[in-house]
Amino acid sequence: MPDPLPVSAVEGRELARLIRESFAAIEPKADELAQYFYGALFVVAPDCRDLFPVTMAAQRSRLLRAIVYVVQMVDRPDELATFLAQLGRDHRKFGVVARHYDAVGVALIAALKRFLKEKWTPEVASAWTAAYGLIAKTMREAAQAEAGPATWAATVLEHRRLTRDVALVKVRTEGLLPYRAGAYVSVEVPQRPRFWRYLSPANAPRGDGLLTFHVRAVPGGWVSGSIVSHTKPGDVWRLGPPMGVLTVRPATTNRLLMIGGGTGITPLLAILDDLSRWKRNPPVHLFFGGRRPEDLYALHDLRRMAATCRWLTVTPVTEEGALAGGDRGTLAHAVTQRGSWENHDVLVSGSPSMIQATIAKLLASGIDLERISYDPFTLD
Protein backbone atom coordinates (compact mmCIF):
# COMPACT_ATOMS: atom_id res chain seq x y z
CA MET A 1 0.00 0.00 0.00
CA PRO A 2 1.29 3.48 -0.81
CA ASP A 3 2.02 5.95 1.93
CA PRO A 4 -1.00 8.01 3.02
CA LEU A 5 -1.30 11.56 1.81
CA PRO A 6 1.09 13.62 3.99
CA VAL A 7 -1.19 16.01 5.88
CA SER A 8 -1.74 16.27 9.62
CA ALA A 9 -5.10 15.30 11.10
CA VAL A 10 -6.04 18.95 11.73
CA GLU A 11 -4.92 20.06 8.28
CA GLY A 12 -6.70 17.12 6.72
CA ARG A 13 -10.03 17.93 8.40
CA GLU A 14 -9.87 21.59 7.38
CA LEU A 15 -8.80 20.72 3.84
CA ALA A 16 -11.65 18.19 3.60
CA ARG A 17 -14.19 20.76 4.84
CA LEU A 18 -13.12 23.45 2.39
CA ILE A 19 -13.04 21.06 -0.57
CA ARG A 20 -16.40 19.47 0.21
CA GLU A 21 -18.17 22.75 0.84
CA SER A 22 -16.76 24.42 -2.27
CA PHE A 23 -17.49 21.41 -4.49
CA ALA A 24 -21.06 21.23 -3.16
CA ALA A 25 -21.52 24.85 -4.31
CA ILE A 26 -20.64 23.99 -7.94
CA GLU A 27 -21.86 20.40 -8.20
CA PRO A 28 -25.12 21.43 -9.96
CA LYS A 29 -22.91 22.80 -12.78
CA ALA A 30 -20.42 19.93 -12.70
CA ASP A 31 -20.93 18.99 -16.35
CA GLU A 32 -20.24 22.57 -17.47
CA LEU A 33 -17.17 22.58 -15.24
CA ALA A 34 -15.90 19.40 -16.90
CA GLN A 35 -16.37 20.91 -20.37
CA TYR A 36 -14.50 24.05 -19.35
CA PHE A 37 -11.74 21.99 -17.74
CA TYR A 38 -10.99 20.02 -20.91
CA GLY A 39 -11.16 23.16 -23.02
CA ALA A 40 -8.62 24.83 -20.73
CA LEU A 41 -6.44 21.70 -20.67
CA PHE A 42 -6.20 21.54 -24.45
CA VAL A 43 -5.26 25.22 -24.57
CA VAL A 44 -2.55 24.84 -21.91
CA ALA A 45 -1.24 21.55 -23.37
CA PRO A 46 -2.45 21.04 -26.95
CA ASP A 47 -0.66 17.71 -27.27
CA CYS A 48 -2.99 16.28 -24.60
CA ARG A 49 -5.83 16.32 -27.13
CA ASP A 50 -4.31 13.34 -28.95
CA LEU A 51 -4.63 11.26 -25.76
CA PHE A 52 -8.43 11.41 -25.89
CA PRO A 53 -11.15 10.26 -28.32
CA VAL A 54 -12.98 12.67 -30.59
CA THR A 55 -16.16 12.35 -28.53
CA MET A 56 -15.54 13.49 -24.95
CA ALA A 57 -18.88 12.81 -23.23
CA ALA A 58 -17.77 9.60 -21.51
CA GLN A 59 -14.45 11.16 -20.54
CA ARG A 60 -16.19 14.13 -18.91
CA SER A 61 -18.43 11.74 -16.97
CA ARG A 62 -15.38 9.79 -15.82
CA LEU A 63 -13.64 12.99 -14.69
CA LEU A 64 -16.66 14.01 -12.63
CA ARG A 65 -16.82 10.62 -10.94
CA ALA A 66 -13.13 10.85 -10.13
CA ILE A 67 -13.57 14.29 -8.58
CA VAL A 68 -16.61 13.19 -6.60
CA TYR A 69 -14.75 10.10 -5.37
CA VAL A 70 -11.74 12.16 -4.28
CA VAL A 71 -14.03 14.63 -2.50
CA GLN A 72 -15.75 11.78 -0.68
CA MET A 73 -12.45 10.16 0.32
CA VAL A 74 -10.40 13.27 1.08
CA ASP A 75 -10.43 12.59 4.83
CA ARG A 76 -9.71 8.85 4.36
CA PRO A 77 -6.09 9.21 3.24
CA ASP A 78 -5.08 5.54 3.15
CA GLU A 79 -7.92 4.55 0.82
CA LEU A 80 -7.54 7.67 -1.29
CA ALA A 81 -3.80 7.08 -1.70
CA THR A 82 -4.48 3.51 -2.86
CA PHE A 83 -6.99 4.74 -5.46
CA LEU A 84 -4.68 7.48 -6.71
CA ALA A 85 -1.72 5.12 -6.99
CA GLN A 86 -3.82 2.75 -9.10
CA LEU A 87 -4.95 5.67 -11.24
CA GLY A 88 -1.34 6.79 -11.72
CA ARG A 89 -0.26 3.33 -12.86
CA ASP A 90 -3.27 3.13 -15.19
CA HIS A 91 -2.42 6.46 -16.83
CA ARG A 92 0.92 5.08 -18.00
CA LYS A 93 -0.96 3.65 -20.98
CA PHE A 94 -1.48 7.21 -22.25
CA GLY A 95 2.20 8.11 -22.09
CA VAL A 96 1.46 10.72 -19.43
CA VAL A 97 4.54 12.67 -18.29
CA ALA A 98 5.21 15.22 -15.54
CA ARG A 99 4.24 18.28 -17.59
CA HIS A 100 0.82 16.75 -18.23
CA TYR A 101 0.17 16.66 -14.49
CA ASP A 102 1.14 20.34 -14.29
CA ALA A 103 -1.22 21.19 -17.15
CA VAL A 104 -4.10 19.32 -15.52
CA GLY A 105 -3.50 21.27 -12.31
CA VAL A 106 -3.60 24.61 -14.13
CA ALA A 107 -6.81 23.67 -15.97
CA LEU A 108 -8.52 22.32 -12.84
CA ILE A 109 -7.76 25.41 -10.76
CA ALA A 110 -8.91 27.66 -13.63
CA ALA A 111 -12.20 25.76 -13.92
CA LEU A 112 -12.86 25.81 -10.17
CA LYS A 113 -12.08 29.52 -9.96
CA ARG A 114 -14.41 30.32 -12.87
CA PHE A 115 -17.41 28.44 -11.45
CA LEU A 116 -16.95 29.24 -7.75
CA LYS A 117 -16.70 32.96 -8.53
CA GLU A 118 -16.88 34.92 -5.24
CA LYS A 119 -16.64 31.69 -3.24
CA TRP A 120 -13.11 31.18 -4.62
CA THR A 121 -11.51 32.58 -1.48
CA PRO A 122 -7.77 32.44 -0.69
CA GLU A 123 -8.52 29.61 1.76
CA VAL A 124 -10.44 27.57 -0.83
CA ALA A 125 -7.75 28.22 -3.45
CA SER A 126 -5.06 27.07 -1.03
CA ALA A 127 -7.03 23.90 -0.15
CA TRP A 128 -7.59 22.86 -3.77
CA THR A 129 -4.02 23.71 -4.77
CA ALA A 130 -2.62 21.66 -1.88
CA ALA A 131 -4.99 18.79 -2.59
CA TYR A 132 -4.14 18.62 -6.27
CA GLY A 133 -0.43 18.79 -5.45
CA LEU A 134 -0.80 15.73 -3.23
CA ILE A 135 -2.95 13.94 -5.82
CA ALA A 136 -0.46 14.54 -8.63
CA LYS A 137 2.50 13.57 -6.42
CA THR A 138 0.86 10.27 -5.43
CA MET A 139 -0.10 9.38 -9.01
CA ARG A 140 3.26 10.40 -10.49
CA GLU A 141 5.33 8.51 -7.90
CA ALA A 142 3.23 5.35 -8.31
CA ALA A 143 3.64 5.50 -12.09
CA GLN A 144 7.40 6.05 -11.83
CA ALA A 145 7.79 3.15 -9.38
CA GLU A 146 5.90 0.67 -11.60
CA ALA A 147 8.22 -1.69 -13.44
CA GLY A 148 5.57 -3.81 -15.19
CA PRO A 149 4.08 -3.19 -18.64
CA ALA A 150 1.73 -0.25 -19.20
CA THR A 151 -0.70 -2.45 -21.17
CA TRP A 152 -1.29 -6.11 -22.03
CA ALA A 153 -2.38 -7.41 -25.43
CA ALA A 154 -5.35 -9.79 -25.25
CA THR A 155 -6.68 -11.86 -28.15
CA VAL A 156 -10.42 -12.52 -28.35
CA LEU A 157 -11.13 -16.26 -28.35
CA GLU A 158 -14.91 -16.28 -28.02
CA HIS A 159 -17.82 -13.86 -28.40
CA ARG A 160 -21.44 -14.82 -27.82
CA ARG A 161 -24.66 -13.15 -26.77
CA LEU A 162 -26.03 -13.94 -23.31
CA THR A 163 -29.07 -11.74 -23.88
CA ARG A 164 -30.15 -9.27 -26.56
CA ASP A 165 -27.84 -6.58 -25.17
CA VAL A 166 -25.27 -8.53 -23.10
CA ALA A 167 -22.33 -10.40 -24.61
CA LEU A 168 -19.75 -12.72 -23.11
CA VAL A 169 -16.23 -12.17 -24.42
CA LYS A 170 -13.35 -14.50 -23.57
CA VAL A 171 -9.77 -13.33 -24.17
CA ARG A 172 -6.27 -14.62 -23.54
CA THR A 173 -3.60 -12.15 -22.50
CA GLU A 174 0.02 -12.17 -23.66
CA GLY A 175 1.63 -12.60 -20.26
CA LEU A 176 -0.36 -12.90 -17.05
CA LEU A 177 -2.30 -9.86 -15.92
CA PRO A 178 -1.61 -9.54 -12.15
CA TYR A 179 -5.10 -8.85 -10.82
CA ARG A 180 -7.13 -9.91 -7.80
CA ALA A 181 -10.65 -11.28 -8.14
CA GLY A 182 -13.02 -8.30 -8.10
CA ALA A 183 -10.68 -5.89 -9.87
CA TYR A 184 -11.42 -3.98 -13.06
CA VAL A 185 -9.20 -2.98 -15.98
CA SER A 186 -9.36 -0.38 -18.73
CA VAL A 187 -9.99 -1.85 -22.17
CA GLU A 188 -9.37 -0.51 -25.67
CA VAL A 189 -10.86 -2.41 -28.62
CA PRO A 190 -9.71 -2.11 -32.26
CA GLN A 191 -13.13 -0.83 -33.40
CA ARG A 192 -12.86 2.19 -31.09
CA PRO A 193 -9.23 3.34 -30.78
CA ARG A 194 -8.51 5.76 -27.90
CA PHE A 195 -11.89 4.99 -26.31
CA TRP A 196 -11.05 3.25 -23.05
CA ARG A 197 -13.80 1.52 -21.07
CA TYR A 198 -13.50 -0.08 -17.66
CA LEU A 199 -14.52 -3.75 -17.44
CA SER A 200 -14.28 -6.33 -14.67
CA PRO A 201 -13.25 -9.92 -15.38
CA ALA A 202 -15.97 -12.35 -14.33
CA ASN A 203 -13.44 -15.01 -13.30
CA ALA A 204 -10.70 -15.29 -10.71
CA PRO A 205 -7.08 -15.22 -11.99
CA ARG A 206 -5.96 -18.35 -13.81
CA GLY A 207 -2.57 -19.58 -14.86
CA ASP A 208 -3.49 -19.71 -18.55
CA GLY A 209 -4.19 -15.97 -18.97
CA LEU A 210 -7.88 -16.48 -19.80
CA LEU A 211 -10.27 -13.65 -18.86
CA THR A 212 -14.03 -13.58 -19.31
CA PHE A 213 -15.94 -10.30 -19.58
CA HIS A 214 -19.68 -9.65 -19.57
CA VAL A 215 -20.53 -6.47 -21.46
CA ARG A 216 -23.89 -4.74 -21.73
CA ALA A 217 -24.53 -2.39 -24.65
CA VAL A 218 -25.20 0.86 -22.81
CA PRO A 219 -27.45 3.38 -24.63
CA GLY A 220 -25.09 5.80 -26.34
CA GLY A 221 -22.10 3.66 -25.34
CA TRP A 222 -19.68 3.69 -28.26
CA VAL A 223 -17.41 1.02 -26.82
CA SER A 224 -19.96 -1.25 -25.16
CA GLY A 225 -22.18 -1.24 -28.27
CA SER A 226 -19.20 -2.06 -30.46
CA ILE A 227 -18.13 -4.94 -28.20
CA VAL A 228 -21.61 -6.47 -28.10
CA SER A 229 -22.32 -6.08 -31.82
CA HIS A 230 -18.98 -6.18 -33.62
CA THR A 231 -16.30 -8.01 -31.59
CA LYS A 232 -15.07 -11.20 -33.23
CA PRO A 233 -12.49 -13.91 -32.46
CA GLY A 234 -9.02 -12.79 -33.42
CA ASP A 235 -9.53 -9.17 -32.39
CA VAL A 236 -6.69 -7.88 -30.22
CA TRP A 237 -7.66 -5.76 -27.22
CA ARG A 238 -5.38 -3.65 -25.04
CA LEU A 239 -5.84 -3.94 -21.28
CA GLY A 240 -4.57 -1.51 -18.68
CA PRO A 241 -3.31 -2.49 -15.21
CA PRO A 242 -5.80 -3.73 -12.60
CA MET A 243 -7.61 -1.31 -10.33
CA GLY A 244 -10.28 -1.43 -7.65
CA VAL A 245 -11.09 -2.18 -4.04
CA LEU A 246 -13.64 -5.00 -4.41
CA THR A 247 -11.45 -7.74 -3.01
CA VAL A 248 -11.85 -10.33 -0.27
CA ARG A 249 -8.73 -11.44 1.57
CA PRO A 250 -8.35 -15.18 2.24
CA ALA A 251 -7.85 -14.50 5.94
CA THR A 252 -11.22 -12.79 6.39
CA THR A 253 -13.80 -14.30 8.73
CA ASN A 254 -16.32 -11.47 8.35
CA ARG A 255 -19.72 -12.18 6.90
CA LEU A 256 -20.10 -10.73 3.40
CA LEU A 257 -23.00 -8.87 1.82
CA MET A 258 -22.63 -8.55 -1.96
CA ILE A 259 -24.95 -6.35 -4.02
CA GLY A 260 -24.72 -6.47 -7.82
CA GLY A 261 -26.88 -4.76 -10.41
CA GLY A 262 -26.90 -5.92 -14.05
CA THR A 263 -23.42 -6.55 -15.41
CA GLY A 264 -22.15 -5.05 -12.16
CA ILE A 265 -22.38 -8.66 -11.02
CA THR A 266 -19.16 -9.52 -12.89
CA PRO A 267 -16.58 -8.55 -10.23
CA LEU A 268 -18.70 -10.36 -7.65
CA LEU A 269 -18.76 -13.47 -9.87
CA ALA A 270 -14.96 -13.35 -9.93
CA ILE A 271 -14.84 -13.12 -6.14
CA LEU A 272 -17.26 -16.05 -5.79
CA ASP A 273 -15.13 -18.03 -8.25
CA ASP A 274 -12.14 -17.31 -6.02
CA LEU A 275 -14.02 -18.12 -2.79
CA SER A 276 -15.14 -21.48 -4.21
CA ARG A 277 -11.49 -22.57 -4.21
CA TRP A 278 -10.94 -21.84 -0.52
CA LYS A 279 -11.06 -24.57 2.09
CA ARG A 280 -13.15 -22.42 4.44
CA ASN A 281 -15.45 -19.58 3.44
CA PRO A 282 -17.20 -16.76 5.27
CA PRO A 283 -20.99 -16.75 4.82
CA VAL A 284 -21.99 -14.72 1.75
CA HIS A 285 -25.41 -13.25 0.95
CA LEU A 286 -25.62 -11.99 -2.64
CA PHE A 287 -28.39 -9.75 -3.97
CA PHE A 288 -28.52 -9.72 -7.78
CA GLY A 289 -30.86 -7.13 -9.29
CA GLY A 290 -32.23 -5.89 -12.58
CA ARG A 291 -35.25 -4.15 -13.96
CA ARG A 292 -36.83 -7.32 -15.42
CA PRO A 293 -36.29 -11.05 -14.82
CA GLU A 294 -34.50 -11.41 -18.17
CA ASP A 295 -31.90 -8.89 -17.00
CA LEU A 296 -30.65 -11.38 -14.40
CA TYR A 297 -28.67 -13.25 -17.03
CA ALA A 298 -26.31 -14.92 -14.52
CA LEU A 299 -28.99 -16.11 -12.11
CA HIS A 300 -29.02 -19.73 -13.29
CA ASP A 301 -25.27 -20.10 -12.73
CA LEU A 302 -25.48 -18.36 -9.36
CA ARG A 303 -28.27 -20.65 -8.16
CA ARG A 304 -26.33 -23.68 -9.34
CA MET A 305 -23.33 -22.47 -7.33
CA ALA A 306 -25.49 -21.82 -4.27
CA ALA A 307 -26.84 -25.37 -4.48
CA THR A 308 -23.33 -26.79 -3.99
CA CYS A 309 -21.81 -24.04 -1.81
CA ARG A 310 -23.56 -23.96 1.56
CA TRP A 311 -21.88 -20.67 2.44
CA LEU A 312 -23.66 -18.82 -0.41
CA THR A 313 -27.20 -17.40 -0.39
CA VAL A 314 -28.55 -15.74 -3.55
CA THR A 315 -31.54 -13.40 -3.61
CA PRO A 316 -32.72 -12.13 -7.02
CA VAL A 317 -34.37 -8.70 -7.13
CA THR A 318 -36.50 -7.29 -9.96
CA GLU A 319 -38.28 -3.96 -10.30
CA GLU A 320 -40.77 -5.31 -12.84
CA GLY A 321 -42.02 -8.91 -12.98
CA ALA A 322 -41.58 -11.61 -10.36
CA LEU A 323 -39.08 -14.43 -9.83
CA ALA A 324 -39.52 -17.46 -7.58
CA GLY A 325 -37.70 -16.82 -4.33
CA GLY A 326 -36.97 -13.23 -5.35
CA ASP A 327 -37.78 -9.77 -4.07
CA ARG A 328 -39.55 -6.91 -5.84
CA GLY A 329 -38.28 -3.34 -5.93
CA THR A 330 -34.92 -1.66 -6.17
CA LEU A 331 -31.80 -3.30 -4.84
CA ALA A 332 -31.45 -0.60 -2.22
CA HIS A 333 -34.97 -1.27 -0.94
CA ALA A 334 -34.69 -5.07 -1.08
CA VAL A 335 -31.40 -5.23 0.82
CA THR A 336 -32.48 -2.94 3.65
CA GLN A 337 -35.85 -4.67 3.97
CA ARG A 338 -34.26 -8.11 4.38
CA GLY A 339 -32.69 -7.35 7.74
CA SER A 340 -29.75 -5.80 9.55
CA TRP A 341 -26.27 -6.03 8.05
CA GLU A 342 -24.19 -4.26 10.71
CA ASN A 343 -21.76 -7.16 11.12
CA HIS A 344 -21.14 -7.64 7.41
CA ASP A 345 -18.51 -6.33 5.05
CA VAL A 346 -20.44 -4.90 2.09
CA LEU A 347 -19.40 -4.94 -1.59
CA VAL A 348 -21.54 -2.92 -4.02
CA SER A 349 -21.20 -3.02 -7.82
CA GLY A 350 -23.37 -1.63 -10.59
CA SER A 351 -24.24 1.61 -12.32
CA PRO A 352 -23.19 4.86 -10.60
CA SER A 353 -26.83 5.70 -9.78
CA MET A 354 -27.44 2.22 -8.33
CA ILE A 355 -24.28 2.43 -6.22
CA GLN A 356 -25.21 5.88 -4.91
CA ALA A 357 -28.78 4.91 -4.02
CA THR A 358 -27.75 1.64 -2.37
CA ILE A 359 -24.98 3.17 -0.28
CA ALA A 360 -27.31 5.97 0.85
CA LYS A 361 -29.87 3.38 2.04
CA LEU A 362 -27.21 1.31 3.79
CA LEU A 363 -25.85 4.34 5.62
CA ALA A 364 -29.36 5.38 6.65
CA SER A 365 -29.93 1.88 8.03
CA GLY A 366 -26.88 2.17 10.27
CA ILE A 367 -24.12 0.48 8.26
CA ASP A 368 -20.71 2.04 8.91
CA LEU A 369 -19.22 3.57 5.75
CA GLU A 370 -15.89 1.95 6.65
CA ARG A 371 -17.48 -1.46 5.95
CA ILE A 372 -18.74 -0.56 2.46
CA SER A 373 -16.54 -1.06 -0.63
CA TYR A 374 -17.33 0.11 -4.16
CA ASP A 375 -15.50 1.33 -7.24
CA PRO A 376 -16.27 4.64 -8.99
CA PHE A 377 -15.53 3.48 -12.56
CA THR A 378 -17.74 0.54 -13.41
CA LEU A 379 -19.99 1.76 -16.21
CA ASP A 380 -19.54 4.18 -19.10
C-alpha positions, -999 to 999 in steps of 0.1 A, spaced: 0 0 0 13 35 -8 20 60 19 -10 80 30 -13 116 18 11 136 40 -12 160 59 -17 163 96 -51 153 111 -60 189 117 -49 201 83 -67 171 67 -100 179 84 -99 216 74 -88 207 38 -117 182 36 -142 208 48 -131 235 24 -130 211 -6 -164 195 2 -182 228 8 -168 244 -23 -175 214 -45 -211 212 -32 -215 248 -43 -206 240 -79 -219 204 -82 -251 214 -100 -229 228 -128 -204 199 -127 -209 190 -164 -202 226 -175 -172 226 -152 -159 194 -169 -164 209 -204 -145 241 -193 -117 220 -177 -110 200 -209 -112 232 -230 -86 248 -207 -64 217 -207 -62 215 -245 -53 252 -246 -25 248 -219 -12 216 -234 -25 210 -270 -7 177 -273 -30 163 -246 -58 163 -271 -43 133 -289 -46 113 -258 -84 114 -259 -111 103 -283 -130 127 -306 -162 124 -285 -155 135 -250 -189 128 -232 -178 96 -215 -145 112 -205 -162 141 -189 -184 117 -170 -154 98 -158 -136 130 -147 -167 140 -126 -168 106 -109 -131 109 -101 -136 143 -86 -166 132 -66 -148 101 -54 -117 122 -43 -140 146 -25 -158 118 -7 -124 102 3 -104 133 11 -104 126 48 -97 89 44 -61 92 32 -51 55 31 -79 45 8 -75 77 -13 -38 71 -17 -45 35 -29 -70 47 -55 -47 75 -67 -17 51 -70 -38 27 -91 -50 57 -112 -13 68 -117 -3 33 -129 -33 31 -152 -24 65 -168 9 51 -180 -10 37 -210 -15 72 -222 22 81 -221 15 107 -194 45 127 -183 52 152 -155 42 183 -176 8 167 -182 2 167 -145 11 203 -143 -12 212 -172 -41 193 -155 -35 213 -123 -36 246 -141 -68 237 -160 -85 223 -128 -78 254 -108 -89 277 -136 -122 258 -139 -129 258 -102 -121 295 -100 -144 303 -129 -174 284 -115 -170 292 -78 -167 330 -85 -169 349 -52 -166 317 -32 -131 312 -46 -115 326 -15 -78 324 -7 -85 296 18 -104 276 -8 -78 282 -34 -51 271 -10 -70 239 -1 -76 229 -38 -40 237 -48 -26 217 -19 -50 188 -26 -41 186 -63 -4 188 -55 -8 157 -32 -30 139 -58 -5 145 -86 25 136 -64 9 103 -54 -1 94 -90 33 104 -105 53 85 -79 32 54 -83 36 55 -121 74 60 -118 78 32 -94 59 7 -116 82 -17 -134 56 -38 -152 41 -32 -186 17 -3 -192 -7 -25 -212 -13 -61 -220 -24 -74 -254 -53 -98 -252 -67 -119 -282 -104 -125 -283 -111 -163 -283 -149 -163 -280 -178 -139 -284 -214 -148 -278 -247 -132 -268 -260 -139 -233 -291 -117 -239 -302 -93 -266 -278 -66 -252 -253 -85 -231 -223 -104 -246 -198 -127 -231 -162 -122 -244 -134 -145 -236 -98 -133 -242 -63 -146 -235 -36 -122 -225 0 -122 -237 16 -126 -203 -4 -129 -170 -23 -99 -159 -16 -95 -122 -51 -88 -108 -71 -99 -78 -106 -113 -81 -130 -83 -81 -107 -59 -99 -114 -40 -131 -92 -30 -160 -94 -4 -187 -100 -19 -222 -94 -5 -257 -109 -24 -286 -97 -21 -323 -131 -8 -334 -129 22 -311 -92 33 -308 -85 58 -279 -119 50 -263 -110 33 -231 -138 15 -211 -135 -1 -177 -145 -37 -174 -143 -63 -147 -132 -99 -154 -160 -124 -143 -134 -150 -133 -107 -153 -107 -71 -152 -120 -60 -183 -138 -26 -196 -149 -35 -197 -186 -42 -160 -190 -79 -165 -198 -103 -137 -189 -140 -136 -193 -159 -103 -196 -197 -96 -196 -205 -65 -215 -239 -47 -217 -245 -24 -247 -252 9 -228 -275 34 -246 -251 58 -263 -221 37 -253 -197 37 -283 -174 10 -268 -200 -13 -252 -222 -12 -283 -192 -21 -305 -181 -49 -282 -216 -65 -281 -223 -61 -318 -190 -62 -336 -163 -80 -316 -151 -112 -332 -125 -139 -325 -90 -128 -334 -95 -92 -324 -67 -79 -302 -77 -58 -272 -54 -37 -250 -58 -39 -213 -46 -15 -187 -33 -25 -152 -58 -37 -126 -76 -13 -103 -103 -14 -77 -111 -22 -40 -136 -50 -44 -115 -77 -30 -118 -103 -3 -87 -114 16 -84 -152 22 -79 -145 59 -112 -128 64 -138 -143 87 -163 -115 83 -197 -122 69 -201 -107 34 -230 -89 18 -226 -86 -20 -249 -63 -40 -247 -65 -78 -269 -48 -104 -269 -59 -140 -234 -65 -154 -222 -50 -122 -224 -87 -110 -192 -95 -129 -166 -86 -102 -187 -104 -77 -188 -135 -99 -150 -134 -99 -148 -131 -61 -173 -160 -58 -151 -180 -82 -121 -173 -60 -140 -181 -28 -151 -215 -42 -115 -226 -42 -109 -218 -5 -111 -246 21 -132 -224 44 -154 -196 34 -172 -168 53 -210 -167 48 -220 -147 17 -254 -132 9 -256 -120 -26 -284 -97 -40 -285 -97 -78 -309 -71 -93 -322 -59 -126 -353 -42 -140 -368 -73 -154 -363 -111 -148 -345 -114 -182 -319 -89 -170 -306 -114 -144 -287 -133 -170 -263 -149 -145 -290 -161 -121 -290 -197 -133 -253 -201 -127 -255 -184 -94 -283 -206 -82 -263 -237 -93 -233 -225 -73 -255 -218 -43 -268 -254 -45 -233 -268 -40 -218 -240 -18 -236 -240 16 -219 -207 24 -237 -188 -4 -272 -174 -4 -285 -157 -36 -315 -134 -36 -327 -121 -70 -344 -87 -71 -365 -73 -100 -383 -40 -103 -408 -53 -128 -420 -89 -130 -416 -116 -104 -391 -144 -98 -395 -175 -76 -377 -168 -43 -370 -132 -54 -378 -98 -41 -395 -69 -58 -383 -33 -59 -349 -17 -62 -318 -33 -48 -314 -6 -22 -350 -13 -9 -347 -51 -11 -314 -52 8 -325 -29 36 -359 -47 40 -343 -81 44 -327 -74 77 -298 -58 95 -263 -60 80 -242 -43 107 -218 -72 111 -211 -76 74 -185 -63 50 -204 -49 21 -194 -49 -16 -215 -29 -40 -212 -30 -78 -234 -16 -106 -242 16 -123 -232 49 -106 -268 57 -98 -274 22 -83 -243 24 -62 -252 59 -49 -288 49 -40 -277 16 -24 -250 32 -3 -273 60 9 -299 34 20 -272 13 38 -258 43 56 -294 54 66 -299 19 80 -269 22 103 -241 5 83 -207 20 89 -192 36 57 -159 19 66 -175 -15 60 -187 -6 25 -165 -11 -6 -173 1 -42 -155 13 -72 -163 46 -90 -155 35 -126 -177 5 -134 -200 18 -162 -195 42 -191 
